[in-house]
Amino acid sequence: MALATIVIPTFNQAAYLPACVDRCLFQTHEALELIIVDGGSDDGTKDFLDALPGRIGGAYAEPVVCMDASGNVVRERVLTYPQNRRVEIVRFEHDIGPTRTYNEGLARARGEYCTYVPGDDLPYPHMIEELAGALERTGADFAYADQDVVEDDGRVYRRMTFPEFDFKACLADWYHLGVCRLYRTRLHETVGLMDEAFGSANDYDHYLRFAMAGARFVHVPRVLYGVRRHGPARPTGQHTPSRYANLLAESCRLAQRARDFLDCQGADRP
């Protein structure tokens, strides 16, 4: 089974990071590496990360397994967490910005496949297994799936489905690949890591460069991810007015780059 790397970039997400890390640790894909990169948090994230190795190796549950012949309840003491995960924690003392935080993790990825999951999101249990399976079955380089947009309280705000891959529909019309993805780590060798000039649409730029370099994409028509929508009551990250405006501006530039690429290829523009 191929090793898959999940990079978890985080900055001041102490209220959400434990759930995200648990969702990654309990993925059904067995060969898994987690690289958690703290980009300079000052909200309690450090305390959680300090305690994490001990919790993974020393947290136990005692579920009931049976009733014996005398009518006594029999419990079994078992470790709470899977013990076959590689977990690396990378820390920075000061805010290094989102794109560099992603790159610090991606550069350390040892898996044949890799992805990143922001520290407030909720990957569903079969995400890596299903995306890796699609890469193996099809020989594609990049797999992406559908997603839920989830409120802070866990309720689903909306469901997002994406088209089968087409350069125009998924990259030139607008960015329509979502945030649930897994790709072959070797793409970093030819395309490089994320461009730190992009503070918001860094994934759009990165995957556009993958496609322009000839990477093959496959869509998995399954909902495998929950992306947090913090809502107007808690504007944070991409949800702040200035960051969202920057996301739109950067995305417009990238959509134009994709259209110019199609022009050079002699393809129809939108």
C-alpha positions as CSV (number, residue, x, y, z in Angstrom):
1,M,0.0,0.0,0.0
2,A,1.4,3.4,-1.0
3,L,2.2,5.9,1.8
4,A,0.1,9.0,1.7
5,T,1.1,12.3,3.4
6,I,-1.4,14.7,4.9
7,V,0.0,18.1,5.7
8,I,-2.0,19.9,8.3
9,P,-1.2,23.7,8.3
10,T,-2.5,25.6,11.2
11,F,-2.5,29.1,12.7
12,N,-4.6,30.0,15.8
13,Q,-7.1,27.1,15.2
14,A,-6.9,25.5,18.7
15,A,-10.7,25.2,18.9
16,Y,-10.8,23.2,15.7
17,L,-7.4,21.5,15.3
18,P,-8.0,18.5,17.6
19,A,-11.0,17.4,15.5
20,C,-9.1,17.8,12.3
21,V,-6.1,15.8,13.6
22,D,-8.4,13.0,14.8
23,R,-10.2,12.9,11.4
24,C,-6.8,12.5,9.8
25,L,-5.5,9.9,12.2
26,F,-8.6,7.7,11.8
27,Q,-8.5,7.6,8.0
28,T,-9.2,4.2,6.6
29,H,-6.1,4.3,4.5
30,E,-3.5,2.4,6.5
31,A,-0.2,3.8,5.2
32,L,-0.4,7.4,6.4
33,E,2.0,10.2,7.4
34,L,0.8,13.4,9.1
35,I,2.9,16.5,9.1
36,I,1.4,19.2,11.3
37,V,2.9,22.7,10.7
38,D,2.1,25.4,13.2
39,G,2.8,28.8,11.5
40,G,3.3,30.7,14.8
41,S,0.0,30.3,16.8
42,D,-0.5,32.0,20.1
43,D,-3.9,30.6,21.1
44,G,-3.2,27.3,22.8
45,T,-2.2,25.3,19.8
46,K,1.2,24.8,21.3
47,D,-0.3,23.0,24.3
48,F,-2.3,20.7,22.1
49,L,0.7,19.8,20.0
50,D,2.9,19.3,23.0
51,A,0.4,16.7,24.4
52,L,-0.3,15.0,21.1
53,P,2.4,12.4,21.0
54,G,1.7,11.2,24.5
55,R,-2.0,11.1,23.7
56,I,-1.6,9.1,20.6
57,G,0.6,6.6,22.4
58,G,-1.1,6.6,25.8
59,A,-4.8,7.3,25.5
60,Y,-6.9,4.2,26.2
61,A,-10.6,3.3,26.1
62,E,-12.3,0.4,27.9
63,P,-15.2,-0.8,25.8
64,V,-17.5,-3.6,26.9
65,V,-16.7,-6.8,24.9
66,C,-18.9,-9.4,26.5
67,M,-20.7,-10.7,29.5
68,D,-18.9,-13.7,31.1
69,A,-20.6,-16.9,32.3
70,S,-21.1,-15.4,35.8
71,G,-23.0,-12.4,34.4
72,N,-20.1,-10.0,34.8
73,V,-19.5,-7.3,32.3
74,V,-16.0,-7.8,30.7
75,R,-14.1,-4.8,29.4
76,E,-11.0,-4.7,27.2
77,R,-8.4,-1.9,27.6
78,V,-7.4,-0.7,24.1
79,L,-5.4,2.1,22.7
80,T,-7.6,4.9,21.4
81,Y,-5.5,5.8,18.4
82,P,-4.0,3.8,15.5
83,Q,-0.4,3.1,16.2
84,N,0.8,2.8,12.6
85,R,0.9,6.5,11.7
86,R,3.9,8.6,11.2
87,V,3.4,12.0,12.9
88,E,5.8,14.9,12.5
89,I,5.2,18.3,14.2
90,V,6.9,21.4,12.7
91,R,6.7,24.7,14.7
92,F,7.5,28.3,14.0
93,E,7.7,31.0,16.6
94,H,6.1,33.8,14.5
95,D,3.4,34.0,11.8
96,I,5.0,32.8,8.6
97,G,1.9,33.3,6.4
98,P,-0.4,30.6,5.0
99,T,1.5,29.7,1.8
100,R,4.8,29.2,3.4
101,T,3.1,27.1,6.1
102,Y,1.8,24.8,3.4
103,N,5.1,24.6,1.7
104,E,7.0,23.8,4.9
105,G,4.8,20.7,5.2
106,L,4.7,19.7,1.5
107,A,8.5,19.9,1.2
108,R,8.8,17.3,4.0
109,A,6.2,14.8,2.4
110,R,7.6,11.3,2.1
111,G,4.5,9.7,0.8
112,E,3.9,8.7,-2.8
113,Y,0.8,10.7,-2.6
114,C,0.2,13.9,-0.7
115,T,-2.4,16.6,0.2
116,Y,-3.0,19.2,2.7
117,V,-5.9,19.7,5.1
118,P,-6.2,23.1,6.9
119,G,-6.4,22.7,10.6
120,D,-10.1,23.7,10.9
121,D,-11.4,21.3,8.2
122,L,-13.0,17.8,8.5
123,P,-11.8,15.1,6.1
124,Y,-14.3,12.2,6.0
125,P,-13.0,8.8,7.0
126,H,-12.6,7.3,3.5
127,M,-11.1,10.4,1.8
128,I,-7.5,9.2,1.4
129,E,-8.5,5.6,0.6
130,E,-10.9,6.6,-2.2
131,L,-8.7,9.2,-3.7
132,A,-5.6,6.9,-3.6
133,G,-7.7,4.2,-5.2
134,A,-8.7,6.5,-8.0
135,L,-5.1,7.4,-8.7
136,E,-4.1,3.7,-8.7
137,R,-7.0,2.6,-10.9
138,T,-6.7,5.3,-13.5
139,G,-3.0,6.2,-13.4
140,A,-4.0,9.8,-13.0
141,D,-1.7,12.3,-11.2
142,F,-4.4,14.3,-9.3
143,A,-7.7,13.1,-7.8
144,Y,-10.4,15.4,-6.4
145,A,-13.8,14.8,-4.9
146,D,-16.9,16.6,-3.8
147,Q,-17.3,18.3,-0.5
148,D,-19.7,19.7,2.2
149,V,-19.5,23.2,3.5
150,V,-19.9,22.8,7.3
151,E,-20.9,25.3,9.9
152,D,-19.0,25.8,13.2
153,D,-21.6,23.6,14.9
154,G,-21.1,20.8,12.5
155,R,-24.3,21.3,10.4
156,V,-24.0,21.2,6.7
157,Y,-24.5,24.6,5.1
158,R,-24.3,23.3,1.5
159,R,-23.0,20.5,-0.7
160,M,-20.6,21.2,-3.5
161,T,-20.2,18.9,-6.5
162,F,-17.6,19.4,-9.2
163,P,-17.5,18.6,-12.9
164,E,-15.5,15.8,-14.5
165,F,-12.1,17.2,-15.3
166,D,-11.9,19.6,-18.2
167,F,-9.3,22.3,-18.3
168,K,-11.7,25.0,-19.4
169,A,-14.5,24.1,-17.0
170,C,-12.3,23.4,-14.0
171,L,-9.5,26.0,-14.4
172,A,-10.3,28.6,-17.1
173,D,-13.9,29.4,-16.3
174,W,-13.1,29.5,-12.6
175,Y,-11.5,27.2,-10.0
176,H,-13.7,24.2,-9.8
177,L,-11.6,21.5,-8.2
178,G,-12.5,22.1,-4.5
179,V,-10.3,21.4,-1.5
180,C,-10.7,17.6,-1.3
181,R,-7.7,16.3,-3.3
182,L,-4.8,13.9,-3.4
183,Y,-1.9,14.0,-5.9
184,R,1.3,12.3,-6.7
185,T,4.1,13.9,-4.7
186,R,6.5,13.6,-7.7
187,L,4.7,16.6,-9.3
188,H,6.7,18.8,-6.9
189,E,9.8,17.7,-8.8
190,T,8.6,19.2,-12.1
191,V,6.3,22.0,-11.0
192,G,7.7,23.0,-7.6
193,L,5.8,23.9,-4.5
194,M,3.2,26.7,-4.0
195,D,4.1,30.2,-5.2
196,E,4.4,32.3,-2.0
197,A,3.5,35.4,-4.1
198,F,-0.1,34.0,-3.8
199,G,-1.4,34.5,-0.3
200,S,-5.0,33.3,-1.0
201,A,-5.4,31.4,-4.3
202,N,-2.2,29.4,-3.8
203,D,-4.0,26.1,-4.5
204,Y,-5.5,27.4,-7.8
205,D,-2.1,28.6,-9.0
206,H,-0.4,25.3,-7.9
207,Y,-2.9,23.0,-9.6
208,L,-3.2,25.2,-12.7
209,R,0.6,24.8,-13.1
210,F,0.1,21.0,-12.6
211,A,-2.4,21.0,-15.5
212,M,-0.3,23.2,-17.7
213,A,2.6,20.8,-17.2
214,G,0.4,17.9,-18.4
215,A,-0.8,16.3,-15.2
216,R,-3.8,14.0,-15.6
217,F,-6.8,14.7,-13.3
218,V,-9.6,12.4,-12.2
219,H,-12.8,13.3,-10.4
220,V,-14.2,11.1,-7.7
221,P,-18.0,11.7,-7.5
222,R,-18.2,11.2,-3.8
223,V,-18.5,13.6,-0.9
224,L,-15.4,13.0,1.1
225,Y,-14.7,16.3,2.9
226,G,-16.1,19.0,5.1
227,V,-14.7,22.5,4.7
228,R,-15.5,24.9,7.5
229,R,-17.6,28.0,6.9
230,H,-17.1,30.1,10.0
231,G,-19.8,32.6,8.9
232,P,-20.1,36.3,9.6
233,A,-20.1,35.8,13.3
234,R,-16.5,34.6,13.2
235,P,-14.6,36.0,10.2
236,T,-11.2,34.3,10.0
237,G,-8.7,33.2,7.5
238,Q,-10.0,33.4,4.0
239,H,-13.3,34.6,5.4
240,T,-12.1,38.1,6.5
241,P,-13.2,40.8,4.0
242,S,-9.6,41.7,3.0
243,R,-8.5,38.1,2.4
244,Y,-11.7,37.3,0.5
245,A,-11.2,40.3,-1.7
246,N,-7.6,39.2,-2.3
247,L,-8.8,35.6,-3.1
248,L,-11.1,36.9,-5.8
249,A,-8.5,39.2,-7.3
250,E,-5.9,36.4,-7.4
251,S,-8.4,34.0,-8.8
252,C,-9.3,36.4,-11.6
253,R,-5.6,36.7,-12.6
254,L,-5.3,32.9,-12.6
255,A,-8.5,32.4,-14.7
256,Q,-7.0,34.8,-17.2
257,R,-3.7,32.9,-17.2
258,A,-5.6,29.7,-17.9
259,R,-7.5,31.3,-20.8
260,D,-4.3,32.6,-22.2
261,F,-2.9,29.1,-22.0
262,L,-5.9,27.8,-23.9
263,D,-5.4,30.5,-26.6
264,C,-1.8,29.3,-27.1
265,Q,-3.1,25.7,-27.4
266,G,-5.6,26.8,-30.0
267,A,-8.6,25.8,-27.8
268,D,-11.9,27.6,-27.6
269,R,-12.1,30.2,-24.8
270,P,-15.1,30.6,-22.5
